[in-house]
């Protein structure tokens, strides 16, 4: 566990050196937990932190695998329960649902679509 924590901090420092301060802080605040010899979990407090780590997943995996000289090491990023942020409804809707929601809010939008005989690609 100590070796993993050390390599994790090295990666965070590397990110800090590359001027990615917000990502580096996310890495410093994350909690690590070794599940098996080749698998560990990373627990963060918010979805935004999870996304920062997910963006770095390939580079991070490569860094950890090289550090331990083991290509079978994998990890998963979890958001701590109770701390999860709810995504706004408009971010979880597909294109059709978004248009329908907007058309409910603004009836002239639907009228314009009908008047112009538009077929929208959803």
C-alpha positions as CSV (number, residue, x, y, z in Angstrom):
1,X,0.0,0.0,0.0
2,X,2.8,2.4,0.9
3,X,4.5,1.9,-2.5
4,X,1.2,2.6,-4.3
5,X,0.7,5.7,-2.2
6,X,4.2,6.9,-3.1
7,X,3.8,6.3,-6.8
8,X,0.4,8.0,-6.6
9,X,2.0,11.1,-5.0
10,X,4.7,11.1,-7.6
11,X,2.0,11.2,-10.3
12,X,0.2,14.0,-8.6
13,X,3.5,15.9,-8.3
14,X,4.2,15.3,-12.0
15,X,0.8,16.8,-12.8
16,X,1.5,19.7,-10.6
17,X,4.7,20.3,-12.4
18,X,2.8,20.3,-15.7
19,X,0.6,23.2,-14.4
20,X,-2.5,20.9,-14.0
21,X,-3.0,22.2,-10.4
22,X,-6.7,21.3,-10.1
23,X,-6.1,17.7,-11.3
24,X,-3.1,17.4,-9.0
25,X,-5.2,18.4,-6.0
26,X,-7.8,15.9,-6.9
27,X,-5.1,13.2,-7.0
28,X,-3.8,14.3,-3.6
29,X,-7.3,14.1,-2.0
30,X,-8.2,10.7,-3.5
31,X,-8.3,7.7,-1.2
32,X,-6.7,4.4,-2.5
33,X,-7.7,0.9,-1.5
34,X,-6.0,-2.2,-2.7
35,X,-8.6,-4.9,-3.5
36,X,-6.4,-7.6,-4.9
37,X,-2.8,-7.9,-6.0
38,X,-3.6,-6.4,-9.5
39,X,-6.6,-4.2,-8.7
40,X,-7.2,-1.2,-6.6
41,X,-10.0,1.4,-6.2
42,X,-9.7,5.1,-6.1
43,X,-12.4,6.9,-4.0
44,X,-13.1,10.6,-4.6
45,X,-15.7,12.9,-3.1
46,X,-17.4,14.3,-6.2
47,X,-18.3,13.4,-9.8
48,X,-16.1,16.2,-11.0
49,X,-13.1,14.7,-9.3
50,X,-14.0,11.3,-10.8
51,X,-13.9,12.9,-14.2
52,X,-10.5,14.5,-13.7
53,X,-9.1,11.0,-12.9
54,X,-10.9,9.3,-15.7
55,X,-9.4,11.8,-18.1
56,X,-5.9,10.7,-17.0
57,X,-6.8,7.0,-16.8
58,X,-4.7,5.8,-19.6
59,X,-1.6,7.8,-18.6
60,X,-2.1,6.9,-15.0
61,X,-2.5,3.2,-15.7
62,X,0.6,3.2,-17.7
63,X,2.6,5.1,-15.0
64,X,1.4,2.7,-12.3
65,X,2.0,-0.4,-14.4
66,X,5.6,0.7,-15.3
67,X,6.3,1.6,-11.7
68,X,5.3,-1.9,-10.5
69,X,6.6,-3.5,-13.7
70,X,3.2,-5.2,-13.9
71,X,0.9,-4.7,-17.0
72,X,-2.0,-6.5,-15.4
73,X,-2.6,-3.8,-12.7
74,X,-6.0,-2.1,-13.1
75,X,-8.1,0.3,-11.1
76,X,-11.6,1.7,-10.8
77,X,-12.7,5.2,-9.7
78,X,-15.6,5.4,-7.3
79,X,-17.5,8.4,-5.9
80,X,-18.0,8.3,-2.2
81,X,-21.6,7.6,-1.2
82,X,-23.5,10.4,0.3
83,X,-21.3,13.0,-1.4
84,X,-22.5,12.4,-4.9
85,X,-23.7,15.3,-6.8
86,X,-26.9,14.9,-8.8
87,X,-26.5,15.7,-12.4
88,X,-29.0,18.3,-13.7
89,X,-31.9,16.8,-15.7
90,X,-30.8,18.5,-18.9
91,X,-27.5,16.6,-18.9
92,X,-29.1,13.2,-18.6
93,X,-31.7,13.7,-21.4
94,X,-31.1,12.5,-25.0
95,X,-31.6,14.9,-27.9
96,X,-35.2,14.1,-28.5
97,X,-36.1,14.6,-24.8
98,X,-34.2,17.9,-24.7
99,X,-36.2,19.2,-27.7
100,X,-39.5,18.1,-26.2
101,X,-38.6,19.8,-22.9
102,X,-37.7,23.0,-24.7
103,X,-40.9,22.7,-26.9
104,X,-42.9,22.4,-23.7
105,X,-41.3,25.5,-22.3
106,X,-41.4,27.5,-25.5
107,X,-44.5,26.5,-27.6
108,X,-43.3,28.8,-30.4
109,X,-40.3,26.5,-30.9
110,X,-42.6,23.6,-31.9
111,X,-44.7,25.9,-34.0
112,X,-41.6,27.1,-35.9
113,X,-40.4,23.6,-36.5
114,X,-43.9,22.6,-37.8
115,X,-44.2,25.7,-39.9
116,X,-40.8,25.2,-41.5
117,X,-41.6,21.5,-42.0
118,X,-38.3,20.5,-40.3
119,X,-37.4,16.9,-39.6
120,X,-34.9,17.0,-36.7
121,X,-32.2,14.4,-36.5
122,X,-32.3,13.2,-33.0
